[in-house]
Amino acid sequence: MKKENKTYSLLLASTIILLFLILFSFIEPVSSLQSDSSAEYAYVPNEKTNDVSVINTTTNKVISTVPVGNNPVGVAVNHDGTRVYVTNYGNDNDLGYTFSIINTGTDEVTTRLVDEGKGIKPFGVAIAKDETLYVSSYVTEKVYAINPINNTIFEIDVGPKPFGVAITPDGKWVYVANSGNNTVSVIDTTANNVIDTVKVGTSPYGVAVSPDGKKVYVTNQGSDNISVIDTVTNNVTATVKVVKYPAGVAVTPDGTKVYVANHCKYVGTVSVINTTINMVTENIIVDENPCGVSIAQDGKWVYVTTAGSENDSGSVSVINTTTNTVLPSRVFVGNRPSGIGQFIGSFQESRVETTTSISSSFDQYLIQSLIGKPITLIAKVNTTSQGTKYPSGKIIFMEGSTPIENGIKDLTDGQATLDTSSLQFGSHIIRARYTGDTDFRPSTSPPFQLTIGSNAFWPQIFSGSILALFGGIVTIFVAAITKKYL
């Protein structure tokens, strides 16, 4: 009996010690958590949801969804990763005239005019080391050299209907694809004028420069080929046939391969060109209507935006450059992702990532709607593993990209609430943005559609909405910020 008691006691003690080890293994101070200091991010513009999805290229997870302007297309990341520039192309009914600047440290967005508010459809964008942007305008047949730091702007006449823009690594030359006359304009960045015009294939679209600055690769959508330009002579030295409708193009960091997105319906492909022999060595099948192409700085992964179809809102395919195979899991972003330009960049800092999500609290609203109280919005900070500190800072409840009235709130013990009655009848796009603190990165939730109507007498709960008695359809939501460790 004593032996059994001793065995039992030993078993009990071992169990208690094991439980303590498990418990304390989850309780880590913030300083010991893995940070994002060495991570790269893909900034993918979504044309139909008017936002930019931020993908951590280590985890291939969307960590933030930042609202920008109407129909974003072109992207450029500055050299230290602190700012991302996005052109807002607009559409035929509402011509775009702005570009958005995303502060990657706060997720704050600033909107700037390209040409005094005129509708110009800004498209391609490339960035020099001094932060000068070169933005093409489909309408005005110009490239605008804009320095947002010192607020200078120069207009440069190029060819008709310019699309893609790329700059050489030394910053001396900018190459612009003019789809209207099948040429590429070469801009001297010192004088900001065109010094040469190169005849290429039909309807040139995308442009990429090799890492050594010696070659320029231009996709020609009308002739289904790639023009290779020698930057010393500005002559076309090779023409490479690809599949069909080539769009985005990117060169690997070692300069040995070029990846071209063929914008085809039903079966999208990416052509791989061997730059030594200027021939396609492989065509990789991806999802429908591939658009933009960007390559991670270590050259191991290619990110391809695919615009999808009527039944598919699009996604991002990731290609392993060693095997030229596509990862089985797509990265789902917003609606109709595009992305012309180098949309991958590094952000060097040591803060831990967060993600912000939105959910609903039906019962609370149903009770409040019956007694006429305002809607309560709740932001919560939840962690995927236990820590000794919650993220602090502010939550901003926004309609589109504008804060809701009195919608900027402090986080207290990982939570912030807002009572609001400022939302009127109609449809609203609601987001919640966490601004970050000294230990945690900012993040912005995906868009959440809130519809307030006037159908009375039929209380129902469906798809996160409540049809309240004597009220309307109101969706309330919870913004939950979840830490994600790399």
TORBALO-155552 format. One record per residue (C-alpha): residue number from 1; x, y, z. Coordinates in Angstrom, 1 decimal. Layout:
N
(NUM; (X; Y; Z))
...
//
This chain:
486
(1; (0.0; 0.0; 0.0))
(2; (2.9; 2.4; 0.9))
(3; (4.5; 1.5; -2.4))
(4; (1.3; 2.4; -4.3))
(5; (1.0; 5.7; -2.4))
(6; (4.6; 6.5; -3.2))
(7; (4.1; 5.7; -6.9))
(8; (0.9; 7.8; -6.9))
(9; (2.7; 10.8; -5.3))
(10; (5.6; 10.6; -7.8))
(11; (3.1; 10.5; -10.6))
(12; (1.1; 13.5; -9.2))
(13; (4.3; 15.5; -8.7))
(14; (5.5; 14.8; -12.2))
(15; (2.1; 15.8; -13.6))
(16; (2.2; 19.1; -11.7))
(17; (5.7; 19.9; -12.9))
(18; (4.7; 19.1; -16.4))
(19; (1.7; 21.4; -16.2))
(20; (3.9; 24.2; -14.8))
(21; (6.3; 23.8; -17.7))
(22; (3.5; 23.9; -20.2))
(23; (2.0; 27.0; -18.5))
(24; (5.2; 28.9; -18.4))
(25; (6.2; 28.0; -21.9))
(26; (3.3; 30.1; -23.1))
(27; (4.0; 33.1; -20.9))
(28; (6.7; 35.1; -22.7))
(29; (7.7; 38.7; -22.4))
(30; (7.3; 40.8; -25.5))
(31; (11.1; 41.1; -25.9))
(32; (11.4; 37.3; -26.4))
(33; (8.8; 37.1; -29.1))
(34; (9.8; 36.7; -32.7))
(35; (9.8; 40.0; -34.5))
(36; (9.4; 40.9; -38.1))
(37; (12.8; 42.7; -38.4))
(38; (14.0; 40.6; -41.3))
(39; (10.6; 40.0; -43.1))
(40; (9.7; 41.2; -46.5))
(41; (6.2; 42.3; -47.5))
(42; (4.2; 42.2; -50.7))
(43; (1.9; 45.2; -51.2))
(44; (-0.9; 44.0; -53.5))
(45; (-3.4; 46.6; -54.9))
(46; (-6.9; 45.4; -55.2))
(47; (-8.8; 47.3; -58.0))
(48; (-12.4; 46.6; -57.0))
(49; (-12.0; 46.9; -53.2))
(50; (-9.8; 50.0; -53.4))
(51; (-7.2; 48.8; -51.0))
(52; (-3.8; 47.2; -50.6))
(53; (-3.3; 43.8; -49.1))
(54; (0.0; 43.5; -47.1))
(55; (1.4; 39.9; -47.3))
(56; (4.2; 38.7; -45.1))
(57; (6.3; 36.8; -47.5))
(58; (7.7; 34.6; -44.7))
(59; (4.3; 33.3; -43.7))
(60; (2.3; 34.1; -46.8))
(61; (-0.4; 35.6; -44.6))
(62; (-2.2; 38.9; -45.2))
(63; (-1.4; 40.9; -42.1))
(64; (-3.2; 44.2; -43.1))
(65; (-5.6; 45.6; -45.7))
(66; (-5.0; 49.3; -46.2))
(67; (-7.6; 51.5; -47.9))
(68; (-6.3; 53.7; -50.8))
(69; (-7.9; 55.5; -53.8))
(70; (-10.1; 54.4; -56.6))
(71; (-8.9; 51.5; -58.7))
(72; (-5.3; 51.2; -57.5))
(73; (-2.8; 49.7; -60.0))
(74; (0.8; 50.7; -59.8))
(75; (3.1; 50.1; -56.7))
(76; (6.6; 51.2; -55.7))
(77; (8.2; 50.6; -52.3))
(78; (10.9; 53.1; -51.2))
(79; (14.4; 51.9; -50.5))
(80; (14.1; 51.6; -46.7))
(81; (10.6; 50.2; -46.8))
(82; (9.1; 53.0; -44.8))
(83; (6.7; 54.2; -47.5))
(84; (4.7; 52.5; -50.3))
(85; (3.4; 54.6; -53.2))
(86; (0.2; 53.5; -55.0))
(87; (-1.3; 55.0; -58.2))
(88; (-5.1; 55.3; -58.2))
(89; (-6.0; 54.8; -61.9))
(90; (-9.8; 55.4; -61.5))
(91; (-12.1; 54.4; -64.3))
(92; (-13.9; 55.9; -67.4))
(93; (-16.6; 57.5; -65.2))
(94; (-14.2; 58.8; -62.5))
(95; (-10.8; 59.4; -63.9))
(96; (-8.0; 58.9; -61.4))
(97; (-5.8; 61.8; -60.4))
(98; (-4.1; 60.8; -57.2))
(99; (-1.5; 58.6; -55.7))
(100; (-1.6; 57.2; -52.1))
(101; (1.4; 57.1; -49.7))
(102; (1.2; 54.3; -47.1))
(103; (3.3; 54.9; -44.0))
(104; (4.4; 51.3; -43.2))
(105; (5.1; 52.2; -39.6))
(106; (1.5; 53.3; -38.8))
(107; (-0.6; 52.1; -41.8))
(108; (-1.6; 55.8; -42.2))
(109; (-2.4; 56.8; -45.7))
(110; (-1.8; 60.2; -47.3))
(111; (-3.4; 61.1; -50.6))
(112; (-1.5; 63.4; -53.1))
(113; (-2.6; 65.0; -56.4))
(114; (-0.6; 64.1; -59.5))
(115; (-1.6; 67.0; -61.8))
(116; (-3.6; 69.6; -59.8))
(117; (-6.6; 67.3; -59.5))
(118; (-7.1; 66.7; -63.2))
(119; (-8.4; 63.3; -64.3))
(120; (-5.2; 61.7; -65.8))
(121; (-5.4; 58.0; -65.0))
(122; (-2.0; 57.6; -63.3))
(123; (-0.7; 54.0; -63.9))
(124; (2.9; 52.9; -63.7))
(125; (5.2; 54.2; -61.0))
(126; (8.9; 53.8; -60.3))
(127; (11.0; 55.3; -57.5))
(128; (14.6; 56.7; -57.5))
(129; (16.8; 56.6; -54.4))
(130; (16.1; 60.3; -53.6))
(131; (12.4; 59.4; -53.4))
(132; (11.5; 61.0; -56.8))
(133; (8.6; 59.1; -58.3))
(134; (8.1; 58.6; -62.0))
(135; (4.4; 58.3; -62.7))
(136; (2.9; 57.6; -66.1))
(137; (-0.4; 59.2; -67.2))
(138; (-2.6; 57.3; -69.7))
(139; (-4.6; 60.4; -70.5))
(140; (-2.0; 63.2; -70.8))
(141; (0.8; 61.2; -72.5))
(142; (3.2; 62.4; -69.8))
(143; (5.4; 61.0; -67.1))
(144; (5.4; 63.1; -63.9))
(145; (8.6; 63.3; -61.9))
(146; (7.3; 63.9; -58.4))
(147; (9.4; 64.3; -55.3))
(148; (6.9; 64.1; -52.3))
(149; (9.6; 65.1; -49.9))
(150; (10.5; 68.5; -51.3))
(151; (7.1; 68.9; -53.2))
(152; (8.6; 69.3; -56.7))
(153; (7.0; 68.1; -59.9))
(154; (8.2; 68.0; -63.5))
(155; (6.1; 67.0; -66.5))
(156; (7.9; 64.9; -69.2))
(157; (6.3; 64.3; -72.6))
(158; (6.4; 60.7; -73.7))
(159; (4.4; 58.6; -76.2))
(160; (0.6; 58.0; -76.2))
(161; (-1.0; 55.8; -73.6))
(162; (2.0; 55.1; -71.4))
(163; (1.7; 52.2; -69.0))
(164; (4.7; 50.5; -67.3))
(165; (7.6; 52.4; -65.8))
(166; (11.0; 51.2; -64.6))
(167; (14.2; 52.8; -63.4))
(168; (17.8; 51.6; -63.8))
(169; (19.6; 50.6; -60.5))
(170; (21.9; 53.6; -60.8))
(171; (18.9; 55.9; -61.1))
(172; (20.1; 57.5; -64.3))
(173; (17.5; 56.3; -66.8))
(174; (13.7; 55.7; -66.7))
(175; (12.1; 53.4; -69.3))
(176; (8.4; 54.0; -70.2))
(177; (6.2; 51.6; -72.3))
(178; (4.0; 53.6; -74.7))
(179; (1.2; 51.3; -75.7))
(180; (-0.3; 53.8; -78.2))
(181; (2.6; 53.9; -80.7))
(182; (4.6; 50.7; -79.8))
(183; (7.6; 52.5; -78.4))
(184; (9.6; 52.9; -75.2))
(185; (10.7; 56.3; -74.1))
(186; (14.0; 56.7; -72.4))
(187; (14.2; 59.5; -69.8))
(188; (17.4; 61.1; -68.5))
(189; (16.6; 61.6; -64.8))
(190; (19.2; 64.4; -64.4))
(191; (17.5; 66.7; -67.0))
(192; (14.1; 65.0; -66.8))
(193; (13.6; 64.8; -70.5))
(194; (13.4; 62.1; -73.2))
(195; (16.7; 61.3; -74.8))
(196; (15.7; 58.3; -76.9))
(197; (12.7; 56.4; -78.2))
(198; (12.9; 52.7; -78.9))
(199; (10.6; 50.8; -81.3))
(200; (9.4; 47.6; -79.7))
(201; (6.5; 45.2; -80.2))
(202; (2.8; 45.9; -80.4))
(203; (1.1; 47.5; -77.3))
(204; (3.9; 47.4; -74.9))
(205; (2.8; 47.2; -71.3))
(206; (5.2; 46.1; -68.5))
(207; (8.8; 47.1; -68.0))
(208; (11.6; 45.6; -65.9))
(209; (15.3; 46.3; -65.7))
(210; (18.0; 43.7; -65.0))
(211; (19.9; 44.1; -61.7))
(212; (23.1; 45.1; -63.5))
(213; (21.2; 47.8; -65.4))
(214; (22.3; 46.4; -68.8))
(215; (19.0; 45.0; -70.1))
(216; (15.4; 46.2; -70.2))
(217; (12.6; 43.7; -70.7))
(218; (9.3; 45.0; -72.2))
(219; (6.1; 42.9; -72.5))
(220; (4.2; 43.5; -75.7))
(221; (0.5; 42.5; -75.2))
(222; (-0.5; 42.9; -78.9))
(223; (2.3; 40.8; -80.4))
(224; (2.6; 38.2; -77.5))
(225; (6.4; 38.7; -77.1))
(226; (9.1; 40.3; -75.0))
(227; (11.5; 43.0; -76.4))
(228; (15.0; 42.9; -74.9))
(229; (16.7; 46.4; -74.9))
(230; (20.4; 46.9; -74.5))
(231; (20.7; 50.0; -72.3))
(232; (24.1; 51.1; -73.7))
(233; (22.8; 51.4; -77.3))
(234; (19.0; 51.5; -76.6))
(235; (18.5; 49.0; -79.4))
(236; (16.3; 45.9; -79.2))
(237; (18.8; 42.9; -79.2))
(238; (16.2; 40.1; -78.9))
(239; (12.5; 39.3; -79.2))
(240; (11.2; 36.4; -77.1))
(241; (7.9; 34.8; -77.9))
(242; (5.7; 34.0; -74.9))
(243; (2.2; 32.6; -74.5))
(244; (-0.4; 35.4; -74.9))
(245; (-1.1; 38.9; -73.6))
(246; (2.1; 39.3; -71.5))
(247; (1.5; 41.8; -68.7))
(248; (3.7; 42.0; -65.6))
(249; (7.4; 41.2; -65.8))
(250; (10.3; 40.8; -63.3))
(251; (13.9; 39.8; -63.3))
(252; (15.6; 37.6; -60.6))
(253; (18.2; 39.2; -58.5))
(254; (21.0; 37.2; -60.1))
(255; (19.7; 38.3; -63.6))
(256; (19.5; 34.7; -64.9))
(257; (15.7; 34.4; -65.3))
(258; (12.8; 36.6; -66.3))
(259; (9.2; 35.8; -65.2))
(260; (6.4; 37.1; -67.3))
(261; (2.7; 37.0; -66.4))
(262; (0.5; 36.0; -69.4))
(263; (-2.9; 37.6; -68.8))
(264; (-5.0; 34.8; -70.2))
(265; (-8.5; 33.8; -69.2))
(266; (-9.3; 30.2; -68.2))
(267; (-5.7; 29.1; -68.0))
(268; (-3.2; 31.7; -66.8))
(269; (0.5; 31.1; -67.2))
(270; (3.9; 32.5; -66.2))
(271; (6.6; 32.2; -68.8))
(272; (10.2; 31.7; -67.5))
(273; (12.9; 33.1; -69.8))
(274; (16.5; 32.1; -69.7))
(275; (18.4; 35.4; -70.1))
(276; (21.5; 33.8; -71.5))
(277; (19.8; 32.3; -74.5))
(278; (16.7; 34.6; -74.5))
(279; (14.3; 31.7; -74.7))
(280; (11.3; 30.5; -72.7))
(281; (12.3; 27.4; -70.8))
(282; (9.1; 26.8; -69.0))
(283; (5.4; 27.9; -68.8))
(284; (4.0; 27.6; -65.3))
(285; (0.2; 27.3; -64.9))
(286; (-1.3; 29.7; -62.4))
(287; (-4.9; 31.0; -61.9))
(288; (-6.9; 33.0; -64.3))
(289; (-5.8; 36.4; -65.6))
(290; (-2.3; 36.8; -64.0))
(291; (-1.3; 40.5; -63.9))
(292; (1.6; 41.7; -61.8))
(293; (4.9; 39.9; -61.0))
(294; (7.4; 40.7; -58.2))
(295; (10.3; 38.7; -56.9))
(296; (11.5; 38.4; -53.3))
(297; (14.9; 39.9; -52.7))
(298; (16.6; 36.6; -52.1))
(299; (15.3; 35.4; -55.5))
(300; (13.6; 32.3; -54.1))
(301; (10.0; 33.2; -54.6))
(302; (7.9; 34.9; -57.3))
(303; (4.6; 36.5; -56.4))
(304; (2.0; 36.7; -59.2))
(305; (-1.3; 38.5; -58.8))
(306; (-4.2; 36.8; -60.6))
(307; (-7.3; 38.9; -61.2))
(308; (-9.6; 35.9; -61.4))
(309; (-12.9; 35.9; -63.2))
(310; (-16.6; 36.5; -62.6))
(311; (-16.7; 33.6; -60.1))
(312; (-13.3; 34.2; -58.6))
(313; (-12.3; 37.5; -57.1))
(314; (-8.6; 36.7; -57.6))
(315; (-5.6; 35.8; -55.4))
(316; (-1.8; 35.7; -55.4))
(317; (0.1; 32.6; -56.6))
(318; (3.6; 32.0; -55.2))
(319; (6.2; 30.2; -57.3))
(320; (9.3; 28.5; -56.0))
(321; (12.1; 29.6; -58.4))
(322; (14.3; 26.6; -57.7))
(323; (11.6; 24.1; -58.9))
(324; (9.3; 26.5; -60.8))
(325; (6.4; 25.0; -59.0))
(326; (3.4; 26.9; -57.5))
(327; (2.7; 26.6; -53.8))
(328; (-0.6; 24.6; -53.4))
(329; (-2.2; 27.3; -51.2))
(330; (-3.2; 30.6; -52.9))
(331; (-3.0; 33.8; -50.9))
(332; (-6.4; 35.3; -50.9))
(333; (-6.4; 39.1; -51.0))
(334; (-9.0; 41.7; -52.0))
(335; (-11.1; 41.8; -55.2))
(336; (-9.2; 42.0; -58.6))
(337; (-5.6; 42.2; -57.4))
(338; (-3.2; 43.7; -60.0))
(339; (0.2; 45.3; -59.1))
(340; (2.3; 46.8; -61.9))
(341; (5.9; 47.4; -60.6))
(342; (8.1; 46.0; -57.9))
(343; (5.6; 45.5; -55.1))
(344; (7.8; 43.7; -52.6))
(345; (9.9; 45.5; -50.1))
(346; (11.6; 45.1; -46.7))
(347; (10.6; 47.0; -43.6))
(348; (13.5; 46.9; -41.1))
(349; (12.3; 47.1; -37.5))
(350; (11.9; 44.9; -34.5))
(351; (8.2; 45.1; -33.6))
(352; (5.9; 42.1; -33.5))
(353; (3.1; 41.8; -36.1))
(354; (-0.6; 42.1; -35.5))
(355; (-3.7; 41.4; -37.6))
(356; (-7.0; 43.2; -37.2))
(357; (-10.3; 41.4; -37.9))
(358; (-14.0; 42.3; -37.7))
(359; (-16.9; 40.3; -36.3))
(360; (-20.4; 40.9; -35.1))
(361; (-22.3; 41.0; -31.8))
(362; (-25.9; 40.4; -32.7))
(363; (-27.7; 40.0; -29.4))
(364; (-26.3; 43.2; -27.9))
(365; (-27.5; 45.2; -30.9))
(366; (-30.9; 43.6; -30.9))
(367; (-31.5; 44.6; -27.3))
(368; (-30.1; 48.1; -27.9))
(369; (-32.1; 48.7; -31.0))
(370; (-35.3; 47.9; -29.2))
(371; (-34.6; 50.5; -26.5))
(372; (-33.1; 53.1; -28.9))
(373; (-29.4; 53.1; -27.8))
(374; (-26.6; 53.7; -30.2))
(375; (-24.5; 51.0; -31.8))
(376; (-21.6; 49.8; -29.7))
(377; (-18.4; 49.0; -31.6))
(378; (-15.8; 46.9; -29.7))
(379; (-12.2; 46.5; -30.6))
(380; (-10.3; 43.7; -28.9))
(381; (-6.7; 42.6; -28.8))
(382; (-6.4; 38.8; -28.8))
(383; (-3.1; 36.9; -28.9))
(384; (-2.4; 33.6; -30.6))
(385; (-0.1; 32.7; -27.7))
(386; (0.0; 33.9; -24.1))
(387; (2.2; 37.0; -23.4))
(388; (2.8; 39.3; -20.5))
(389; (1.8; 42.4; -22.4))
(390; (-1.1; 43.4; -24.6))
(391; (-0.6; 45.8; -27.6))
(392; (-1.4; 49.3; -26.6))
(393; (-2.0; 52.4; -28.7))
(394; (-5.1; 53.4; -30.5))
(395; (-7.9; 51.8; -32.5))
(396; (-9.4; 53.9; -35.3))
(397; (-12.9; 52.9; -36.4))
(398; (-13.2; 54.1; -40.0))
(399; (-15.8; 54.4; -42.7))
(400; (-13.7; 53.9; -45.8))
(401; (-10.5; 55.7; -44.9))
(402; (-12.2; 58.4; -42.8))
(403; (-12.5; 58.0; -39.0))
(404; (-16.0; 57.6; -37.7))
(405; (-17.1; 60.5; -35.5))
(406; (-15.3; 60.2; -32.2))
(407; (-13.9; 56.9; -33.5))
(408; (-10.3; 57.1; -32.3))
(409; (-10.1; 55.3; -29.0))
(410; (-7.3; 54.1; -26.7))
(411; (-6.8; 50.4; -26.0))
(412; (-7.2; 49.5; -22.3))
(413; (-6.2; 46.0; -21.4))
(414; (-6.4; 45.1; -25.0))
(415; (-9.9; 46.5; -25.6))
(416; (-11.5; 49.7; -26.9))
(417; (-15.2; 50.5; -27.4))
(418; (-17.2; 53.1; -29.3))
(419; (-20.8; 54.0; -29.0))
(420; (-22.0; 55.7; -32.2))
(421; (-25.2; 56.8; -33.8))
(422; (-23.5; 58.8; -36.6))
(423; (-24.0; 56.2; -39.3))
(424; (-27.0; 57.1; -41.6))
(425; (-29.3; 54.9; -43.7))
(426; (-27.4; 53.3; -46.6))
(427; (-24.4; 51.2; -47.3))
(428; (-21.1; 51.8; -45.4))
(429; (-17.6; 50.2; -45.8))
(430; (-16.2; 49.9; -42.3))
(431; (-12.7; 49.1; -41.2))
(432; (-10.8; 49.1; -37.9))
(433; (-7.1; 50.2; -37.8))
(434; (-4.7; 49.5; -35.0))
(435; (-2.0; 52.2; -35.1))
(436; (0.7; 50.1; -33.3))
(437; (2.9; 50.9; -30.4))
(438; (6.6; 50.5; -29.5))
(439; (6.4; 46.7; -29.4))
(440; (3.7; 45.9; -31.9))
(441; (3.2; 46.6; -35.6))
(442; (0.0; 48.3; -36.9))
(443; (-2.6; 46.5; -39.0))
(444; (-5.9; 47.3; -40.7))
(445; (-8.9; 45.0; -41.1))
(446; (-10.3; 43.9; -44.4))
(447; (-13.4; 45.9; -45.6))
(448; (-16.7; 45.1; -43.9))
(449; (-19.9; 46.2; -45.5))
(450; (-22.5; 47.7; -43.1))
(451; (-26.0; 48.3; -44.5))
(452; (-28.5; 50.4; -42.6))
(453; (-32.0; 50.2; -44.1))
(454; (-35.6; 50.9; -43.1))
(455; (-37.3; 47.5; -43.4))
(456; (-39.3; 47.3; -40.1))
(457; (-41.4; 44.7; -38.3))
(458; (-39.4; 41.6; -39.4))
(459; (-36.7; 40.9; -36.8))
(460; (-34.1; 38.5; -38.3))
(461; (-30.5; 37.7; -38.0))
(462; (-28.7; 36.8; -41.2))
(463; (-25.1; 37.1; -42.6))
(464; (-24.0; 39.2; -39.7))
(465; (-27.0; 41.6; -40.1))
(466; (-30.1; 42.2; -38.0))
(467; (-33.4; 43.3; -39.3))
(468; (-34.6; 45.0; -36.1))
(469; (-38.2; 45.8; -35.1))
(470; (-38.9; 49.5; -36.0))
(471; (-35.3; 49.8; -37.0))
(472; (-33.2; 48.8; -39.9))
(473; (-30.6; 46.4; -41.1))
(474; (-27.6; 47.2; -38.9))
(475; (-24.4; 45.2; -38.6))
(476; (-22.3; 45.7; -35.6))
(477; (-18.9; 44.4; -35.3))
(478; (-15.9; 43.6; -33.2))
(479; (-12.4; 44.5; -34.3))
(480; (-10.1; 41.9; -32.9))
(481; (-6.4; 42.5; -33.2))
(482; (-4.5; 39.3; -33.1))
(483; (-0.8; 39.0; -32.7))
(484; (0.9; 36.8; -35.2))
(485; (4.4; 35.7; -34.6))
(486; (6.7; 35.0; -37.5))
//
